[in-house]
Amino acid sequence: MAKPIDSKVIFVTTSPRTPAKIIPEIELLNTHFSGQEWNKTTQRAFMELLKEENFFNGEGANDPAFSARDRINRAPKSLGFVVLSPVISLTPAGLELVTSRRKEEIFLRQLLKFQIPSPYHKPTVRAAEFWVKPYLEIFRLIRHFGSLKFDELRLFGLQLTDYRNFDSIILKIERFRIEKVPNQGNYKQFYREYLHSELRNIYADRIQAGRTKTRETNDASVSTFLSTQASNLRDYADACFRYLRATGLVNISYIGKSISIVPEKIQEVDYFLEHTNREPHFIDDEEQYAAYLGNAEVPTLLTDNKELLEQKIRTEFPQIQISEQFSLQQLKDVYADELENRKEQILTEQVTAIKDYRLFDEINTTFEQILDNSLYDSPLMLEWNTWRAMTMLDGGSVKANLRFDDFGNPMSTAQGNMADIICDYGDFKLTVEVTMQGGQRQYETEGEPVTRHLAKVKRETNQQSYCLFIAPAINEACVAHFYALHKMNISYYGGTSTIVPLPLNVFIKMVEDSHNASYVPEPKHIQRFFERSNELANSTNNELDWYKGITQRALNWLTE
């Protein structure tokens, strides 16, 4: 069934927010529900299984069927990974996404095919004139300018509802850049006024007709309407950044909040920009559209051309000997192996630099930027920078479960079925969980999964294990929950659970103490800290006294 689109700007997939989460979720769907009807019964059952797999983050708990549709009917279906009618099944592209070594290439093919209009998304008479493959044209915009700011994508890129208006969008961005120069000192005000001016033009007919009430509020004022649309644009631009990043073809400047093509990938981007048809396909034929969208072999990429792939391998990895008898698939395997080897080498060099404290100032600065909320994608930056800090903090093998790109840059946060970071100290293990969430939502989305992740490590290693929970601010409900788990012997969680919540600024102090110590901290110092938490939990009468005590201990964690 087609979804009516009433939008005046580009519609892109926003759920799940992190594209990598599609992979385990459609695999779970296929394993347990393939061949069944997608109805409220299977949707509720799917959400129950999702909770058990730790992917569930607390959203949609009051309506599991709606939450399931939100996860599956949006990006997984829209990008051609699943078919839900007449029964549930993975498409060839979906199967490739689950099984392929190079997920980035699968994401790229599907993004390049996503189009509006389509049998899945039909614009209404009130919508903009749509005739576009959004991700393909955004790639073209980035390639044209070399680098595109988040603000520029949000304000102008999302107005590219018809690819035939590409040149007019170019002119708008160029004009904006010229007018921005004399307003550098008051850029925020300049941008806000520019944004609202553009929105008034985009939604002129709705404003004139008085149709300014939105689902989010009963306030029908023009100012509230414009603020809502501005927020929607931000969400779409953010989703576009995240899904483009999943292709491995773009770099994100987290400080400058811009996106650019990875220099080594420009040839690949130029190839599909030249060879991919810009026209939407099978507008009124759902069966043919679904087959086209789910085809794992279209559109053709540079890596599908044997001669060009050989050239690319010889350019990037000249030490590799390529036999003329190699098939295209063998060449792809060689290329994938070398990309992985190069990434591991880069990460190994990063770890060496981190352990030598060469990146101490950079790590500290990044934490300050996270606290100031001045970085793009603070959740990813917090997870990545905490991994670096834990690597520097003391001995042990520290593994980040976030995804890195081919050059060792952070790409996306850890999937929901594992701890963010796992530290192996030989005699014991430590999981580290981080979140930017605050308030009651911190407890609702993080409390239970954190405990499950710790239990999973206990079960898999059969060793003493602890957990460190870090956030800019710790919610009191989390304090109470983690305090209680110190005392409660729950077999489902492997007994009592030693989980210590710390504000980010306290953790930063621990990192600074490690740097300033006259000796190199050892795993015993970490274990001593968590055992002190157990002692305090057993000797205090409430969570507030325990939390105050363990926080003070963290501030002096290297003193006897």
N, C-alpha and C positions, 0 to 999 in steps of 0.2 A: 504494500500500500504506500503510495507516494505521500511525502510530508509536504504540506503547503508552506511555501516560503514567502513571508510578507516583508522581507528585509530590503533595505535600500543600499546595503553594503554587502561585500563578500561574506558569504556564510562558510565557515570552516569548522572542522570537527574539534570539539572542546572536551569530549569525554571519551576515554579517560584523559586526565590532564597530562599524564606522563605516558607517551606512546608505548614504552617498553612493557607496561602493565597489560597491554593487549595480549601479549604472547602467552603467559601462563593462564590467563582467563579463558581465551578461546580453546586452549588445550584442554582445560577442565570441562568446558562446555562440550567439546567433541567427545571426550572420554565417557561422559556420563549421560549425555542427552542426544547424541547423534541418532537421527532417524525418528525422533519424537517431535510432536507438535510444540511450537513455541507459544505457550499460553500461560495463564496466571499460575497454574499448578507447577509447570516446569520452571517458570521464572522464580517462584518462591523456593523451590527445591534447589535451584542453582545458587541462590543467595545463601542458603543454609550451608551448602558445600563450600562456598567461597569463604564464609566465616571460619570454617574449620581449617581452611588452607592459609589463614592469616592474611589474605589479600584484602579482606573487608576492613574499611577504616571508620565504620560507624555511621556512614551516610545512608539515608533512606531506611533506617531501621523500622520506622513506623509503617512503611509500605515496601516490603521486600520485592514485590513484583515490579513496582515502578523503578526501584533501584536497579534491578536486573536489566530492564529495558534500557535504562539510561546508560548502562555499561556496554550492552551488546548491540542495541539498535542504532547507536550513534557511530563512533569511529569504526568498530569492527565490521558493521554492515556497510556503512557509507564508503569505506575504502576497499570493499570487496573481499574481505577475509572470511566472511560467513554468509550463508544463505539461510533464511529463517522460514521460508515458505516454499513448498507445502510442509516440509519438515526441516529440522535443524541439520546442517552439514557444514563442513569447512570446504571452501573453494580450493582449487589448486594453489592459489596464492596464499591462502590460510595455512595449508599444509606445509608449504615452503617456509612460511614465517616460523612455524613451530620447529621445523627440522633443519633448516638451512644454517650453515656456519656464519654466513654473512647476512645478518638481519638487515643491515643498512640498505643493501641492494633491493631487498624485497619491499621495504618501506618506500624507497624511491619510486619504483615502478607504480605502486598503488597511488601515491600522491600525484604523480604525473597524470593519472587517468581520472582522478576525482574531478567532476564537472557539475556545473549548474547552467542550464537545467538538465535534469535527468529523470528517468522513471521513478527514482527514489526521492528527488527533490524538485517540486514543480512550483515556480514562482506564481504568486497570485497577480491579479490585475493591479494591485496597489504596490507591488514590489518594483524594484529597479528593473531595467532591461538587462537580463542575464544572458550572457553567451561567453562562457569562460571556463578554463581549467585553472582554478585559482593558484595552486601551488606552482604550476608551470610558469605562470606569468609573474609570480613573486620572485621566482628564481631569475627570470629575465630582468626584472627591475634591479635586483641585487647585482647581477652581472653588468648591467648598464652603468650603474653608478660606482661599482667597486665595493661600496659599503653603504648600507642603509640603516639609518637610526631607527630605534624602536618607535620613537615619536612620529617619524616619517611614514613608516609602515602603517601605524595606527590611523594617522590622519589622511593619508593619500593612497597608500597601497590598497587599502580595503575598499576604496571607491572604484577599483578596477573591475567592475561587474561585467564589462564587455571588453574582450581583448582588443577589439578594434579601436578602443579609446586609449590604448597604451601611450601613444605620443602625447596626448593631452595630460595624462597623469605625470609624465616626465616633465612637462612644462610647469605643472603645479609645484612639483618638488623643487625644481630649479628656482622658481620664483620665491618659494618659502626660504630657501637657503640664502638668497640674496637679502631678503627682508630681515632675516634673523641676525645678520652681522651687526647692525647698529643696536641691537637689543640684547647683546650678550649679558649685559649687567642685570637685566630684569627678564631673563629668558622664561621663567615660569609663568609670569603674568602675560608675556607676549604669546606664549604657546596656548595658554588657556583661552585667551581672546580669539586667537586664530582658530582654535578647535571649535569654539562655540559659533564662530562665524561660518565655518564650513558646515557644521551640523544644521544651522538654520537654512542653508542652501539645500542640503541633502533632504531635509524633512520639511521643506517649505509648504508642500501640499497638506501635510498632516497638521502643521501649525495653523495654517490658514483655515482649515476645516474644523479646527478645535478638537482634533483627535489626539490629544496629548496625555491622556490617562494611560498608565502602564500597569502591567500585572503586579509589579512590585509595590505599588502604593496607590492610595485613593486620591492623592494630590495630583490634580490635572494641570498645575501651573507649567508654563513654558520652561521656567528655570529648572524645575525638577525633571521634566521630560528630557531636557538637554543633558542634565547630569547623568540620567539613566543611560542615554544613548552613548555618552562619553565612556561610561563604565563598560558598556557592552563592547565598544571598540577596543578598549584595553584588553578585555578577556580574549577577543578574537585575535588580536595581534600577538598576545602571549602564547596562545595555542599554536599560531602559525610559526612562531620562533621555535617552539618545542618540537613540532612535527618535522620542520625542516632540519633541525639538528639531528633527528633520528636517522637521517640519511647519511650522516658522516661527511657531508660535502661542504658544510659551513662551519665557520668559526664564530663564536659569540664573544664580544667584548663585554665582560660583566661589569666593568667600570664605566666604559663609554656607552653601554647599552646599545650596541649596534651589531649587525650581522654582515658577514662577508663570505666569499667563496674561499675555501682552503686553497692556497696557491697550487699545491700539487694536484688538486682536483679540477682545476679550471678546464683542462682539456675534456674531461668527462662531462662537465656541465655544458660546454659549448657543443658537444656532440648531440646531447638530447635536445638542446634548444633548437638546433638546426633540423633534427630528424623527427621530432615529435609533432604530430598534427595539432594545431591550436584549436581546431573546430571540435565542439562536442559531438558525441556519437550516440546513435540509437535513442533519440530523445523520447520516442513514444513506443518503444518496444522493450519491455522489461526483461523478457527472456534473453534477447540478444545482448542487452546491456549488461545483465548479470554475468553472462558467459564472457563477455569482453572484459568486464571489470575484474573478474576472478581469474583471468588467464595470467599465469605466472611468468609468461615469456614475452609479454608486450607491456610497454613499448620497447623497442630495441635500444640497448645501452652500448656504450663504447666497449664494455667488457664482453659483449656478445660478438664482437668483431675480432676474429683470431689474430689477424695481422696487426691491428691497432693494440690489442692486449699484449702481444709479444713486444711491440715497441715500448709500451709503458713499463713492462717488467724490466726490460734492458735499461731503460732510463733511470728508474728508481732503484733497481737492484742489479747493477752491472756485474756483480760477482756471480750471479746465478747463471748456470749453464742450461740453455733451453734446447731440447732435442726437437728437430723438425718433425719427428713422429708424434709429438705430443698432440693429443686431442684438445679441443677447446675446453672441455671440463677439466682435463689435467692441468692446463694452463691456469684456469681459475683457481684450482686447488693450490698450485705453486704460489700464485699471487696472494691468496688468503693466508698461506703459511708464512710468507715473508712479511706481510703486514702485521701479523700477530707477533712474530719474532721481534720486529722493530719496535712495536709497542711495548713489549715486555722489557726490552733493553732500555728504552726511554724511562719506564717506570722504575727499573732497577737503579738507574743513574739518579733519578729523583729521590729515591729512598736513601741512597748514599749521601746525597747533599743534605737531606733533612736530618739524618742521624748525626751529621757533623755540625749541626746548628747553623749551617750556612744560610738557611731560609728562615731563621728565627724572626728577624725584623719583618719580613714579608708576611709570615703567618700571623704575627701580631697585628699588622696593619689590616689584613683581611678580616680578622675578627672585629676590629674597630669599625670597619666599613659595614659589616653585617649588623652590628648593633646600631649603627646610624641609618640602616636601611637604605644605603646608597648604591647597592649592587643589584644588577638584574639577577633574578632567580636566587634569592637568598637561601631557600631551603637546600638547593644543590650546593651552593658555596659553603654553607655551614657543614654539610656532610663531608665534603671534600677537604675542607680546611681542618676539621676535627680529626680526620684520618691522618693528615700531615702532622698535626699536633701530637696525636697518640704515638705516631712513629718516632717523633723526636723525644717524647716524654721519658722513655725508659727502654730497656731491652725487650726482646720478644718479637714474634712475628705478627705484624698487624696487617690485616686484610680488609680492604674496603670493598663492600659489595655494590657500590655504585658502578655505573658503566663508564668506561673511558673510550675516547675516540682513538683513531689510528696513531695519534701523536701524543697520547698520554694526557689529554685534556679531559676534564670532567664533562660527561655527556648527559647522564640522567641519574636520578637517585636510585637507591636499591629497590628491588622488587619487594612487594609486601610480604613475602613468605620467609624473610630472613632478617637478621639483625643488620643494622646499617654498617657496623664495623665489628669484626671479631678479632680479638687479640689472644694469641697463643703464647703463654708464658711457661710452657713445659709442664709444670705440676698443676697448673690451674688455667682456666679460661676466663676471659672477660668480654662481654658484649657491650657495645657502646651504641646508644640510640640518641638521635638528635631530632629536634623539631623546632620550627618557628612558631608553632601554634601556641596560643596563650589562652587564659581564661578557662571556662568550663569545657570548651571544645578540646583543650589539651588532654584532659582526662578522658573524655568520651572517645577520642580517636587514637590515643596512644597507650592508655593504661593497660588494657587487656592484651593487645598485641605484643607489647614490650615483655610482658611476663611469659607469653607463649614462646617468643624467640629465645629467651633465656632457657626455658624448659627444653626446647629443641636441642640447644647446645649441650645441656646436661645429659640428655638422653643419648645423643650421638657420640659423646666423648667419654661419658661415665667418669667425669672429673668434677672437682669442686669448681663452681662457676659463679661469677658475679656479674652485675650489670651497672653501668654508669649511664644516667639519663640526663641529657643536657638540653637546655632551652634558654632563650634570653631571660625569661622569668618563669618561675615554677608555680603552677597553680596549687592552691591548698588542698584540692581534692586529690591530686597526684601524691602530695606529701602523705596524706592520710592513707591512701591506698598502698603505697610502697612500704610505709611503716607497718601496716597490718600484715603484709606478706612476709616481713621478717619473722613474724611470730606464728604464722599459720602454716601448719604442716599439711599441705595439699598434694596428694599423690599425683593428681593431674599435672601439676607443675613441678613434679620431682622433689617434693618436700617444701621446706621454707625457701623463700626467694630473697636474696640480698640485692636489692635494687636501690641505688643511691641517686636521688635527683639533685642536680646542682645548677644554679644560674650560670649563664655563660661567663659572666665577669669573674666568678669564683674559679671556674675552670681555667680561665686565662691566667689567673694568679698562680695556679698549680703549674702551668706551663712555664711561667716566668721563674718560679722557684727551681724548676728542673734546670733551666738555663743558667741560673745564678749559683747553683750549688757547687761546692768545691770538689765534688765527686760526681760520677755518672750514676744516676738513680738505677736501681735494679728492680726486678720483679717483686722481690720481697717487700719493697716499700709500697707497691700497689696493693699487695695482699694484706699487708698490715693495716692499710687504710680501710679496706672493706671489712676486715675482721673487727676493726674498731666500731664500724657501723652496727655490726651484730651485737657487740657488747653494749652499746648505747641503747639499742632497741630493747634489750632485755633488762636494762637498769633504769629506764625512764618510764613514766606513767602515761605519757601521751605523745602524739606525733610532733607537736610543736617543740617540746624539749629535745626530742631525738633529732629533729631537723636542724635546730639551732646548734646542737652539739656536733653533728657531723659536718655542718657547714664551717664551723670554727676549726674543726680538725682539717678540713680541706685547705683552709688558709695557712695551715702550718703542717702540711702533710709530710714534710721531710725532716721534721724535728722529732726527737725521741719523746 
